[in-house]
Amino acid sequence: MTRAAPPEILTKTASGRTLLFTLQAGNVIPPHRHPDAQVTIAVLSGEVEVTTVGTRTLQGGEVITHVGAEEVSMHARQASRVLVCLLNESYHSEK
């Protein structure tokens, strides 16, 4: 398993970020957290094992959300493209 290359940053604002990962089969994104964020993970293509509270294998077209304070990791089972949206909770709650 090889660590994934850094994502392409599609947007970065006070309200959050949108990231695009292009993964090769076997690439991993190690366990990490996004404190104070709501996270949406959309697998655009391929197959990715996502571990949060449990582990799920997502196919292209599937989407999950999770609380950023919880640890998350990913393992690409196939070449994949994954869109990750981080919504800053503190910014959202101020509005």
C-alpha positions in Angstrom: 0.0 0.0 0.0 1.2 3.4 -1.0 0.2 6.7 0.5 -2.0 8.7 -1.9 -0.8 11.8 -3.6 -2.1 15.1 -2.3 -5.5 16.1 -3.6 -6.3 18.8 -6.1 -7.9 21.7 -4.1 -11.0 22.7 -6.1 -12.3 25.3 -3.7 -11.1 26.9 -0.5 -13.2 29.4 1.4 -14.1 30.4 4.9 -16.9 27.9 4.8 -14.8 24.9 3.8 -12.9 23.1 1.1 -13.5 20.8 -1.8 -10.8 18.3 -2.6 -10.4 15.9 -5.6 -8.3 12.7 -5.0 -7.1 10.7 -8.0 -6.1 7.4 -6.5 -4.3 4.4 -7.9 -5.2 0.8 -6.8 -3.6 0.2 -3.4 -3.3 3.9 -2.5 -4.2 4.8 1.1 -5.2 7.9 2.9 -4.1 7.2 6.5 -6.4 7.7 9.5 -7.0 11.4 10.2 -9.6 13.8 11.5 -11.2 17.1 10.3 -12.2 18.7 13.6 -15.1 21.2 13.4 -16.2 19.9 9.9 -19.0 17.9 8.3 -17.5 15.7 5.7 -19.0 14.4 2.5 -17.2 11.7 0.5 -18.3 11.0 -3.0 -16.7 8.2 -5.0 -16.9 9.4 -8.6 -15.3 6.3 -10.1 -13.6 3.1 -9.0 -13.9 1.4 -5.6 -12.8 2.7 -2.3 -12.9 1.2 1.2 -13.8 4.0 3.7 -13.3 3.5 7.4 -15.0 5.8 9.8 -17.0 4.3 12.7 -17.2 1.1 10.6 -15.8 0.1 7.2 -17.7 0.4 3.9 -16.7 -0.3 0.4 -18.0 2.4 -1.9 -18.4 2.1 -5.7 -18.5 5.0 -8.2 -21.6 7.0 -7.7 -21.9 6.3 -3.9 -21.8 9.1 -1.3 -21.4 9.1 2.5 -21.2 11.7 5.2 -19.5 11.7 8.5 -18.6 14.0 11.4 -15.1 15.3 10.9 -14.2 14.8 14.6 -14.4 11.0 13.9 -11.3 9.4 12.4 -11.5 8.5 8.7 -9.2 6.6 6.3 -9.5 5.3 2.7 -8.0 2.5 0.7 -8.4 2.4 -3.1 -9.3 -1.1 -4.2 -9.2 0.1 -7.8 -8.1 3.3 -9.6 -10.5 5.8 -8.3 -11.5 9.5 -8.2 -13.0 10.7 -4.9 -14.5 14.1 -4.2 -14.3 15.2 -0.5 -16.2 18.2 0.7 -15.4 19.7 4.1 -18.0 22.1 5.5 -16.7 24.2 8.4 -19.2 23.8 11.3 -18.2 27.0 13.1 -18.7 29.0 9.9 -22.0 27.3 9.2 -23.3 27.8 12.8 -22.5 31.5 12.7 -24.9 32.1 9.8 
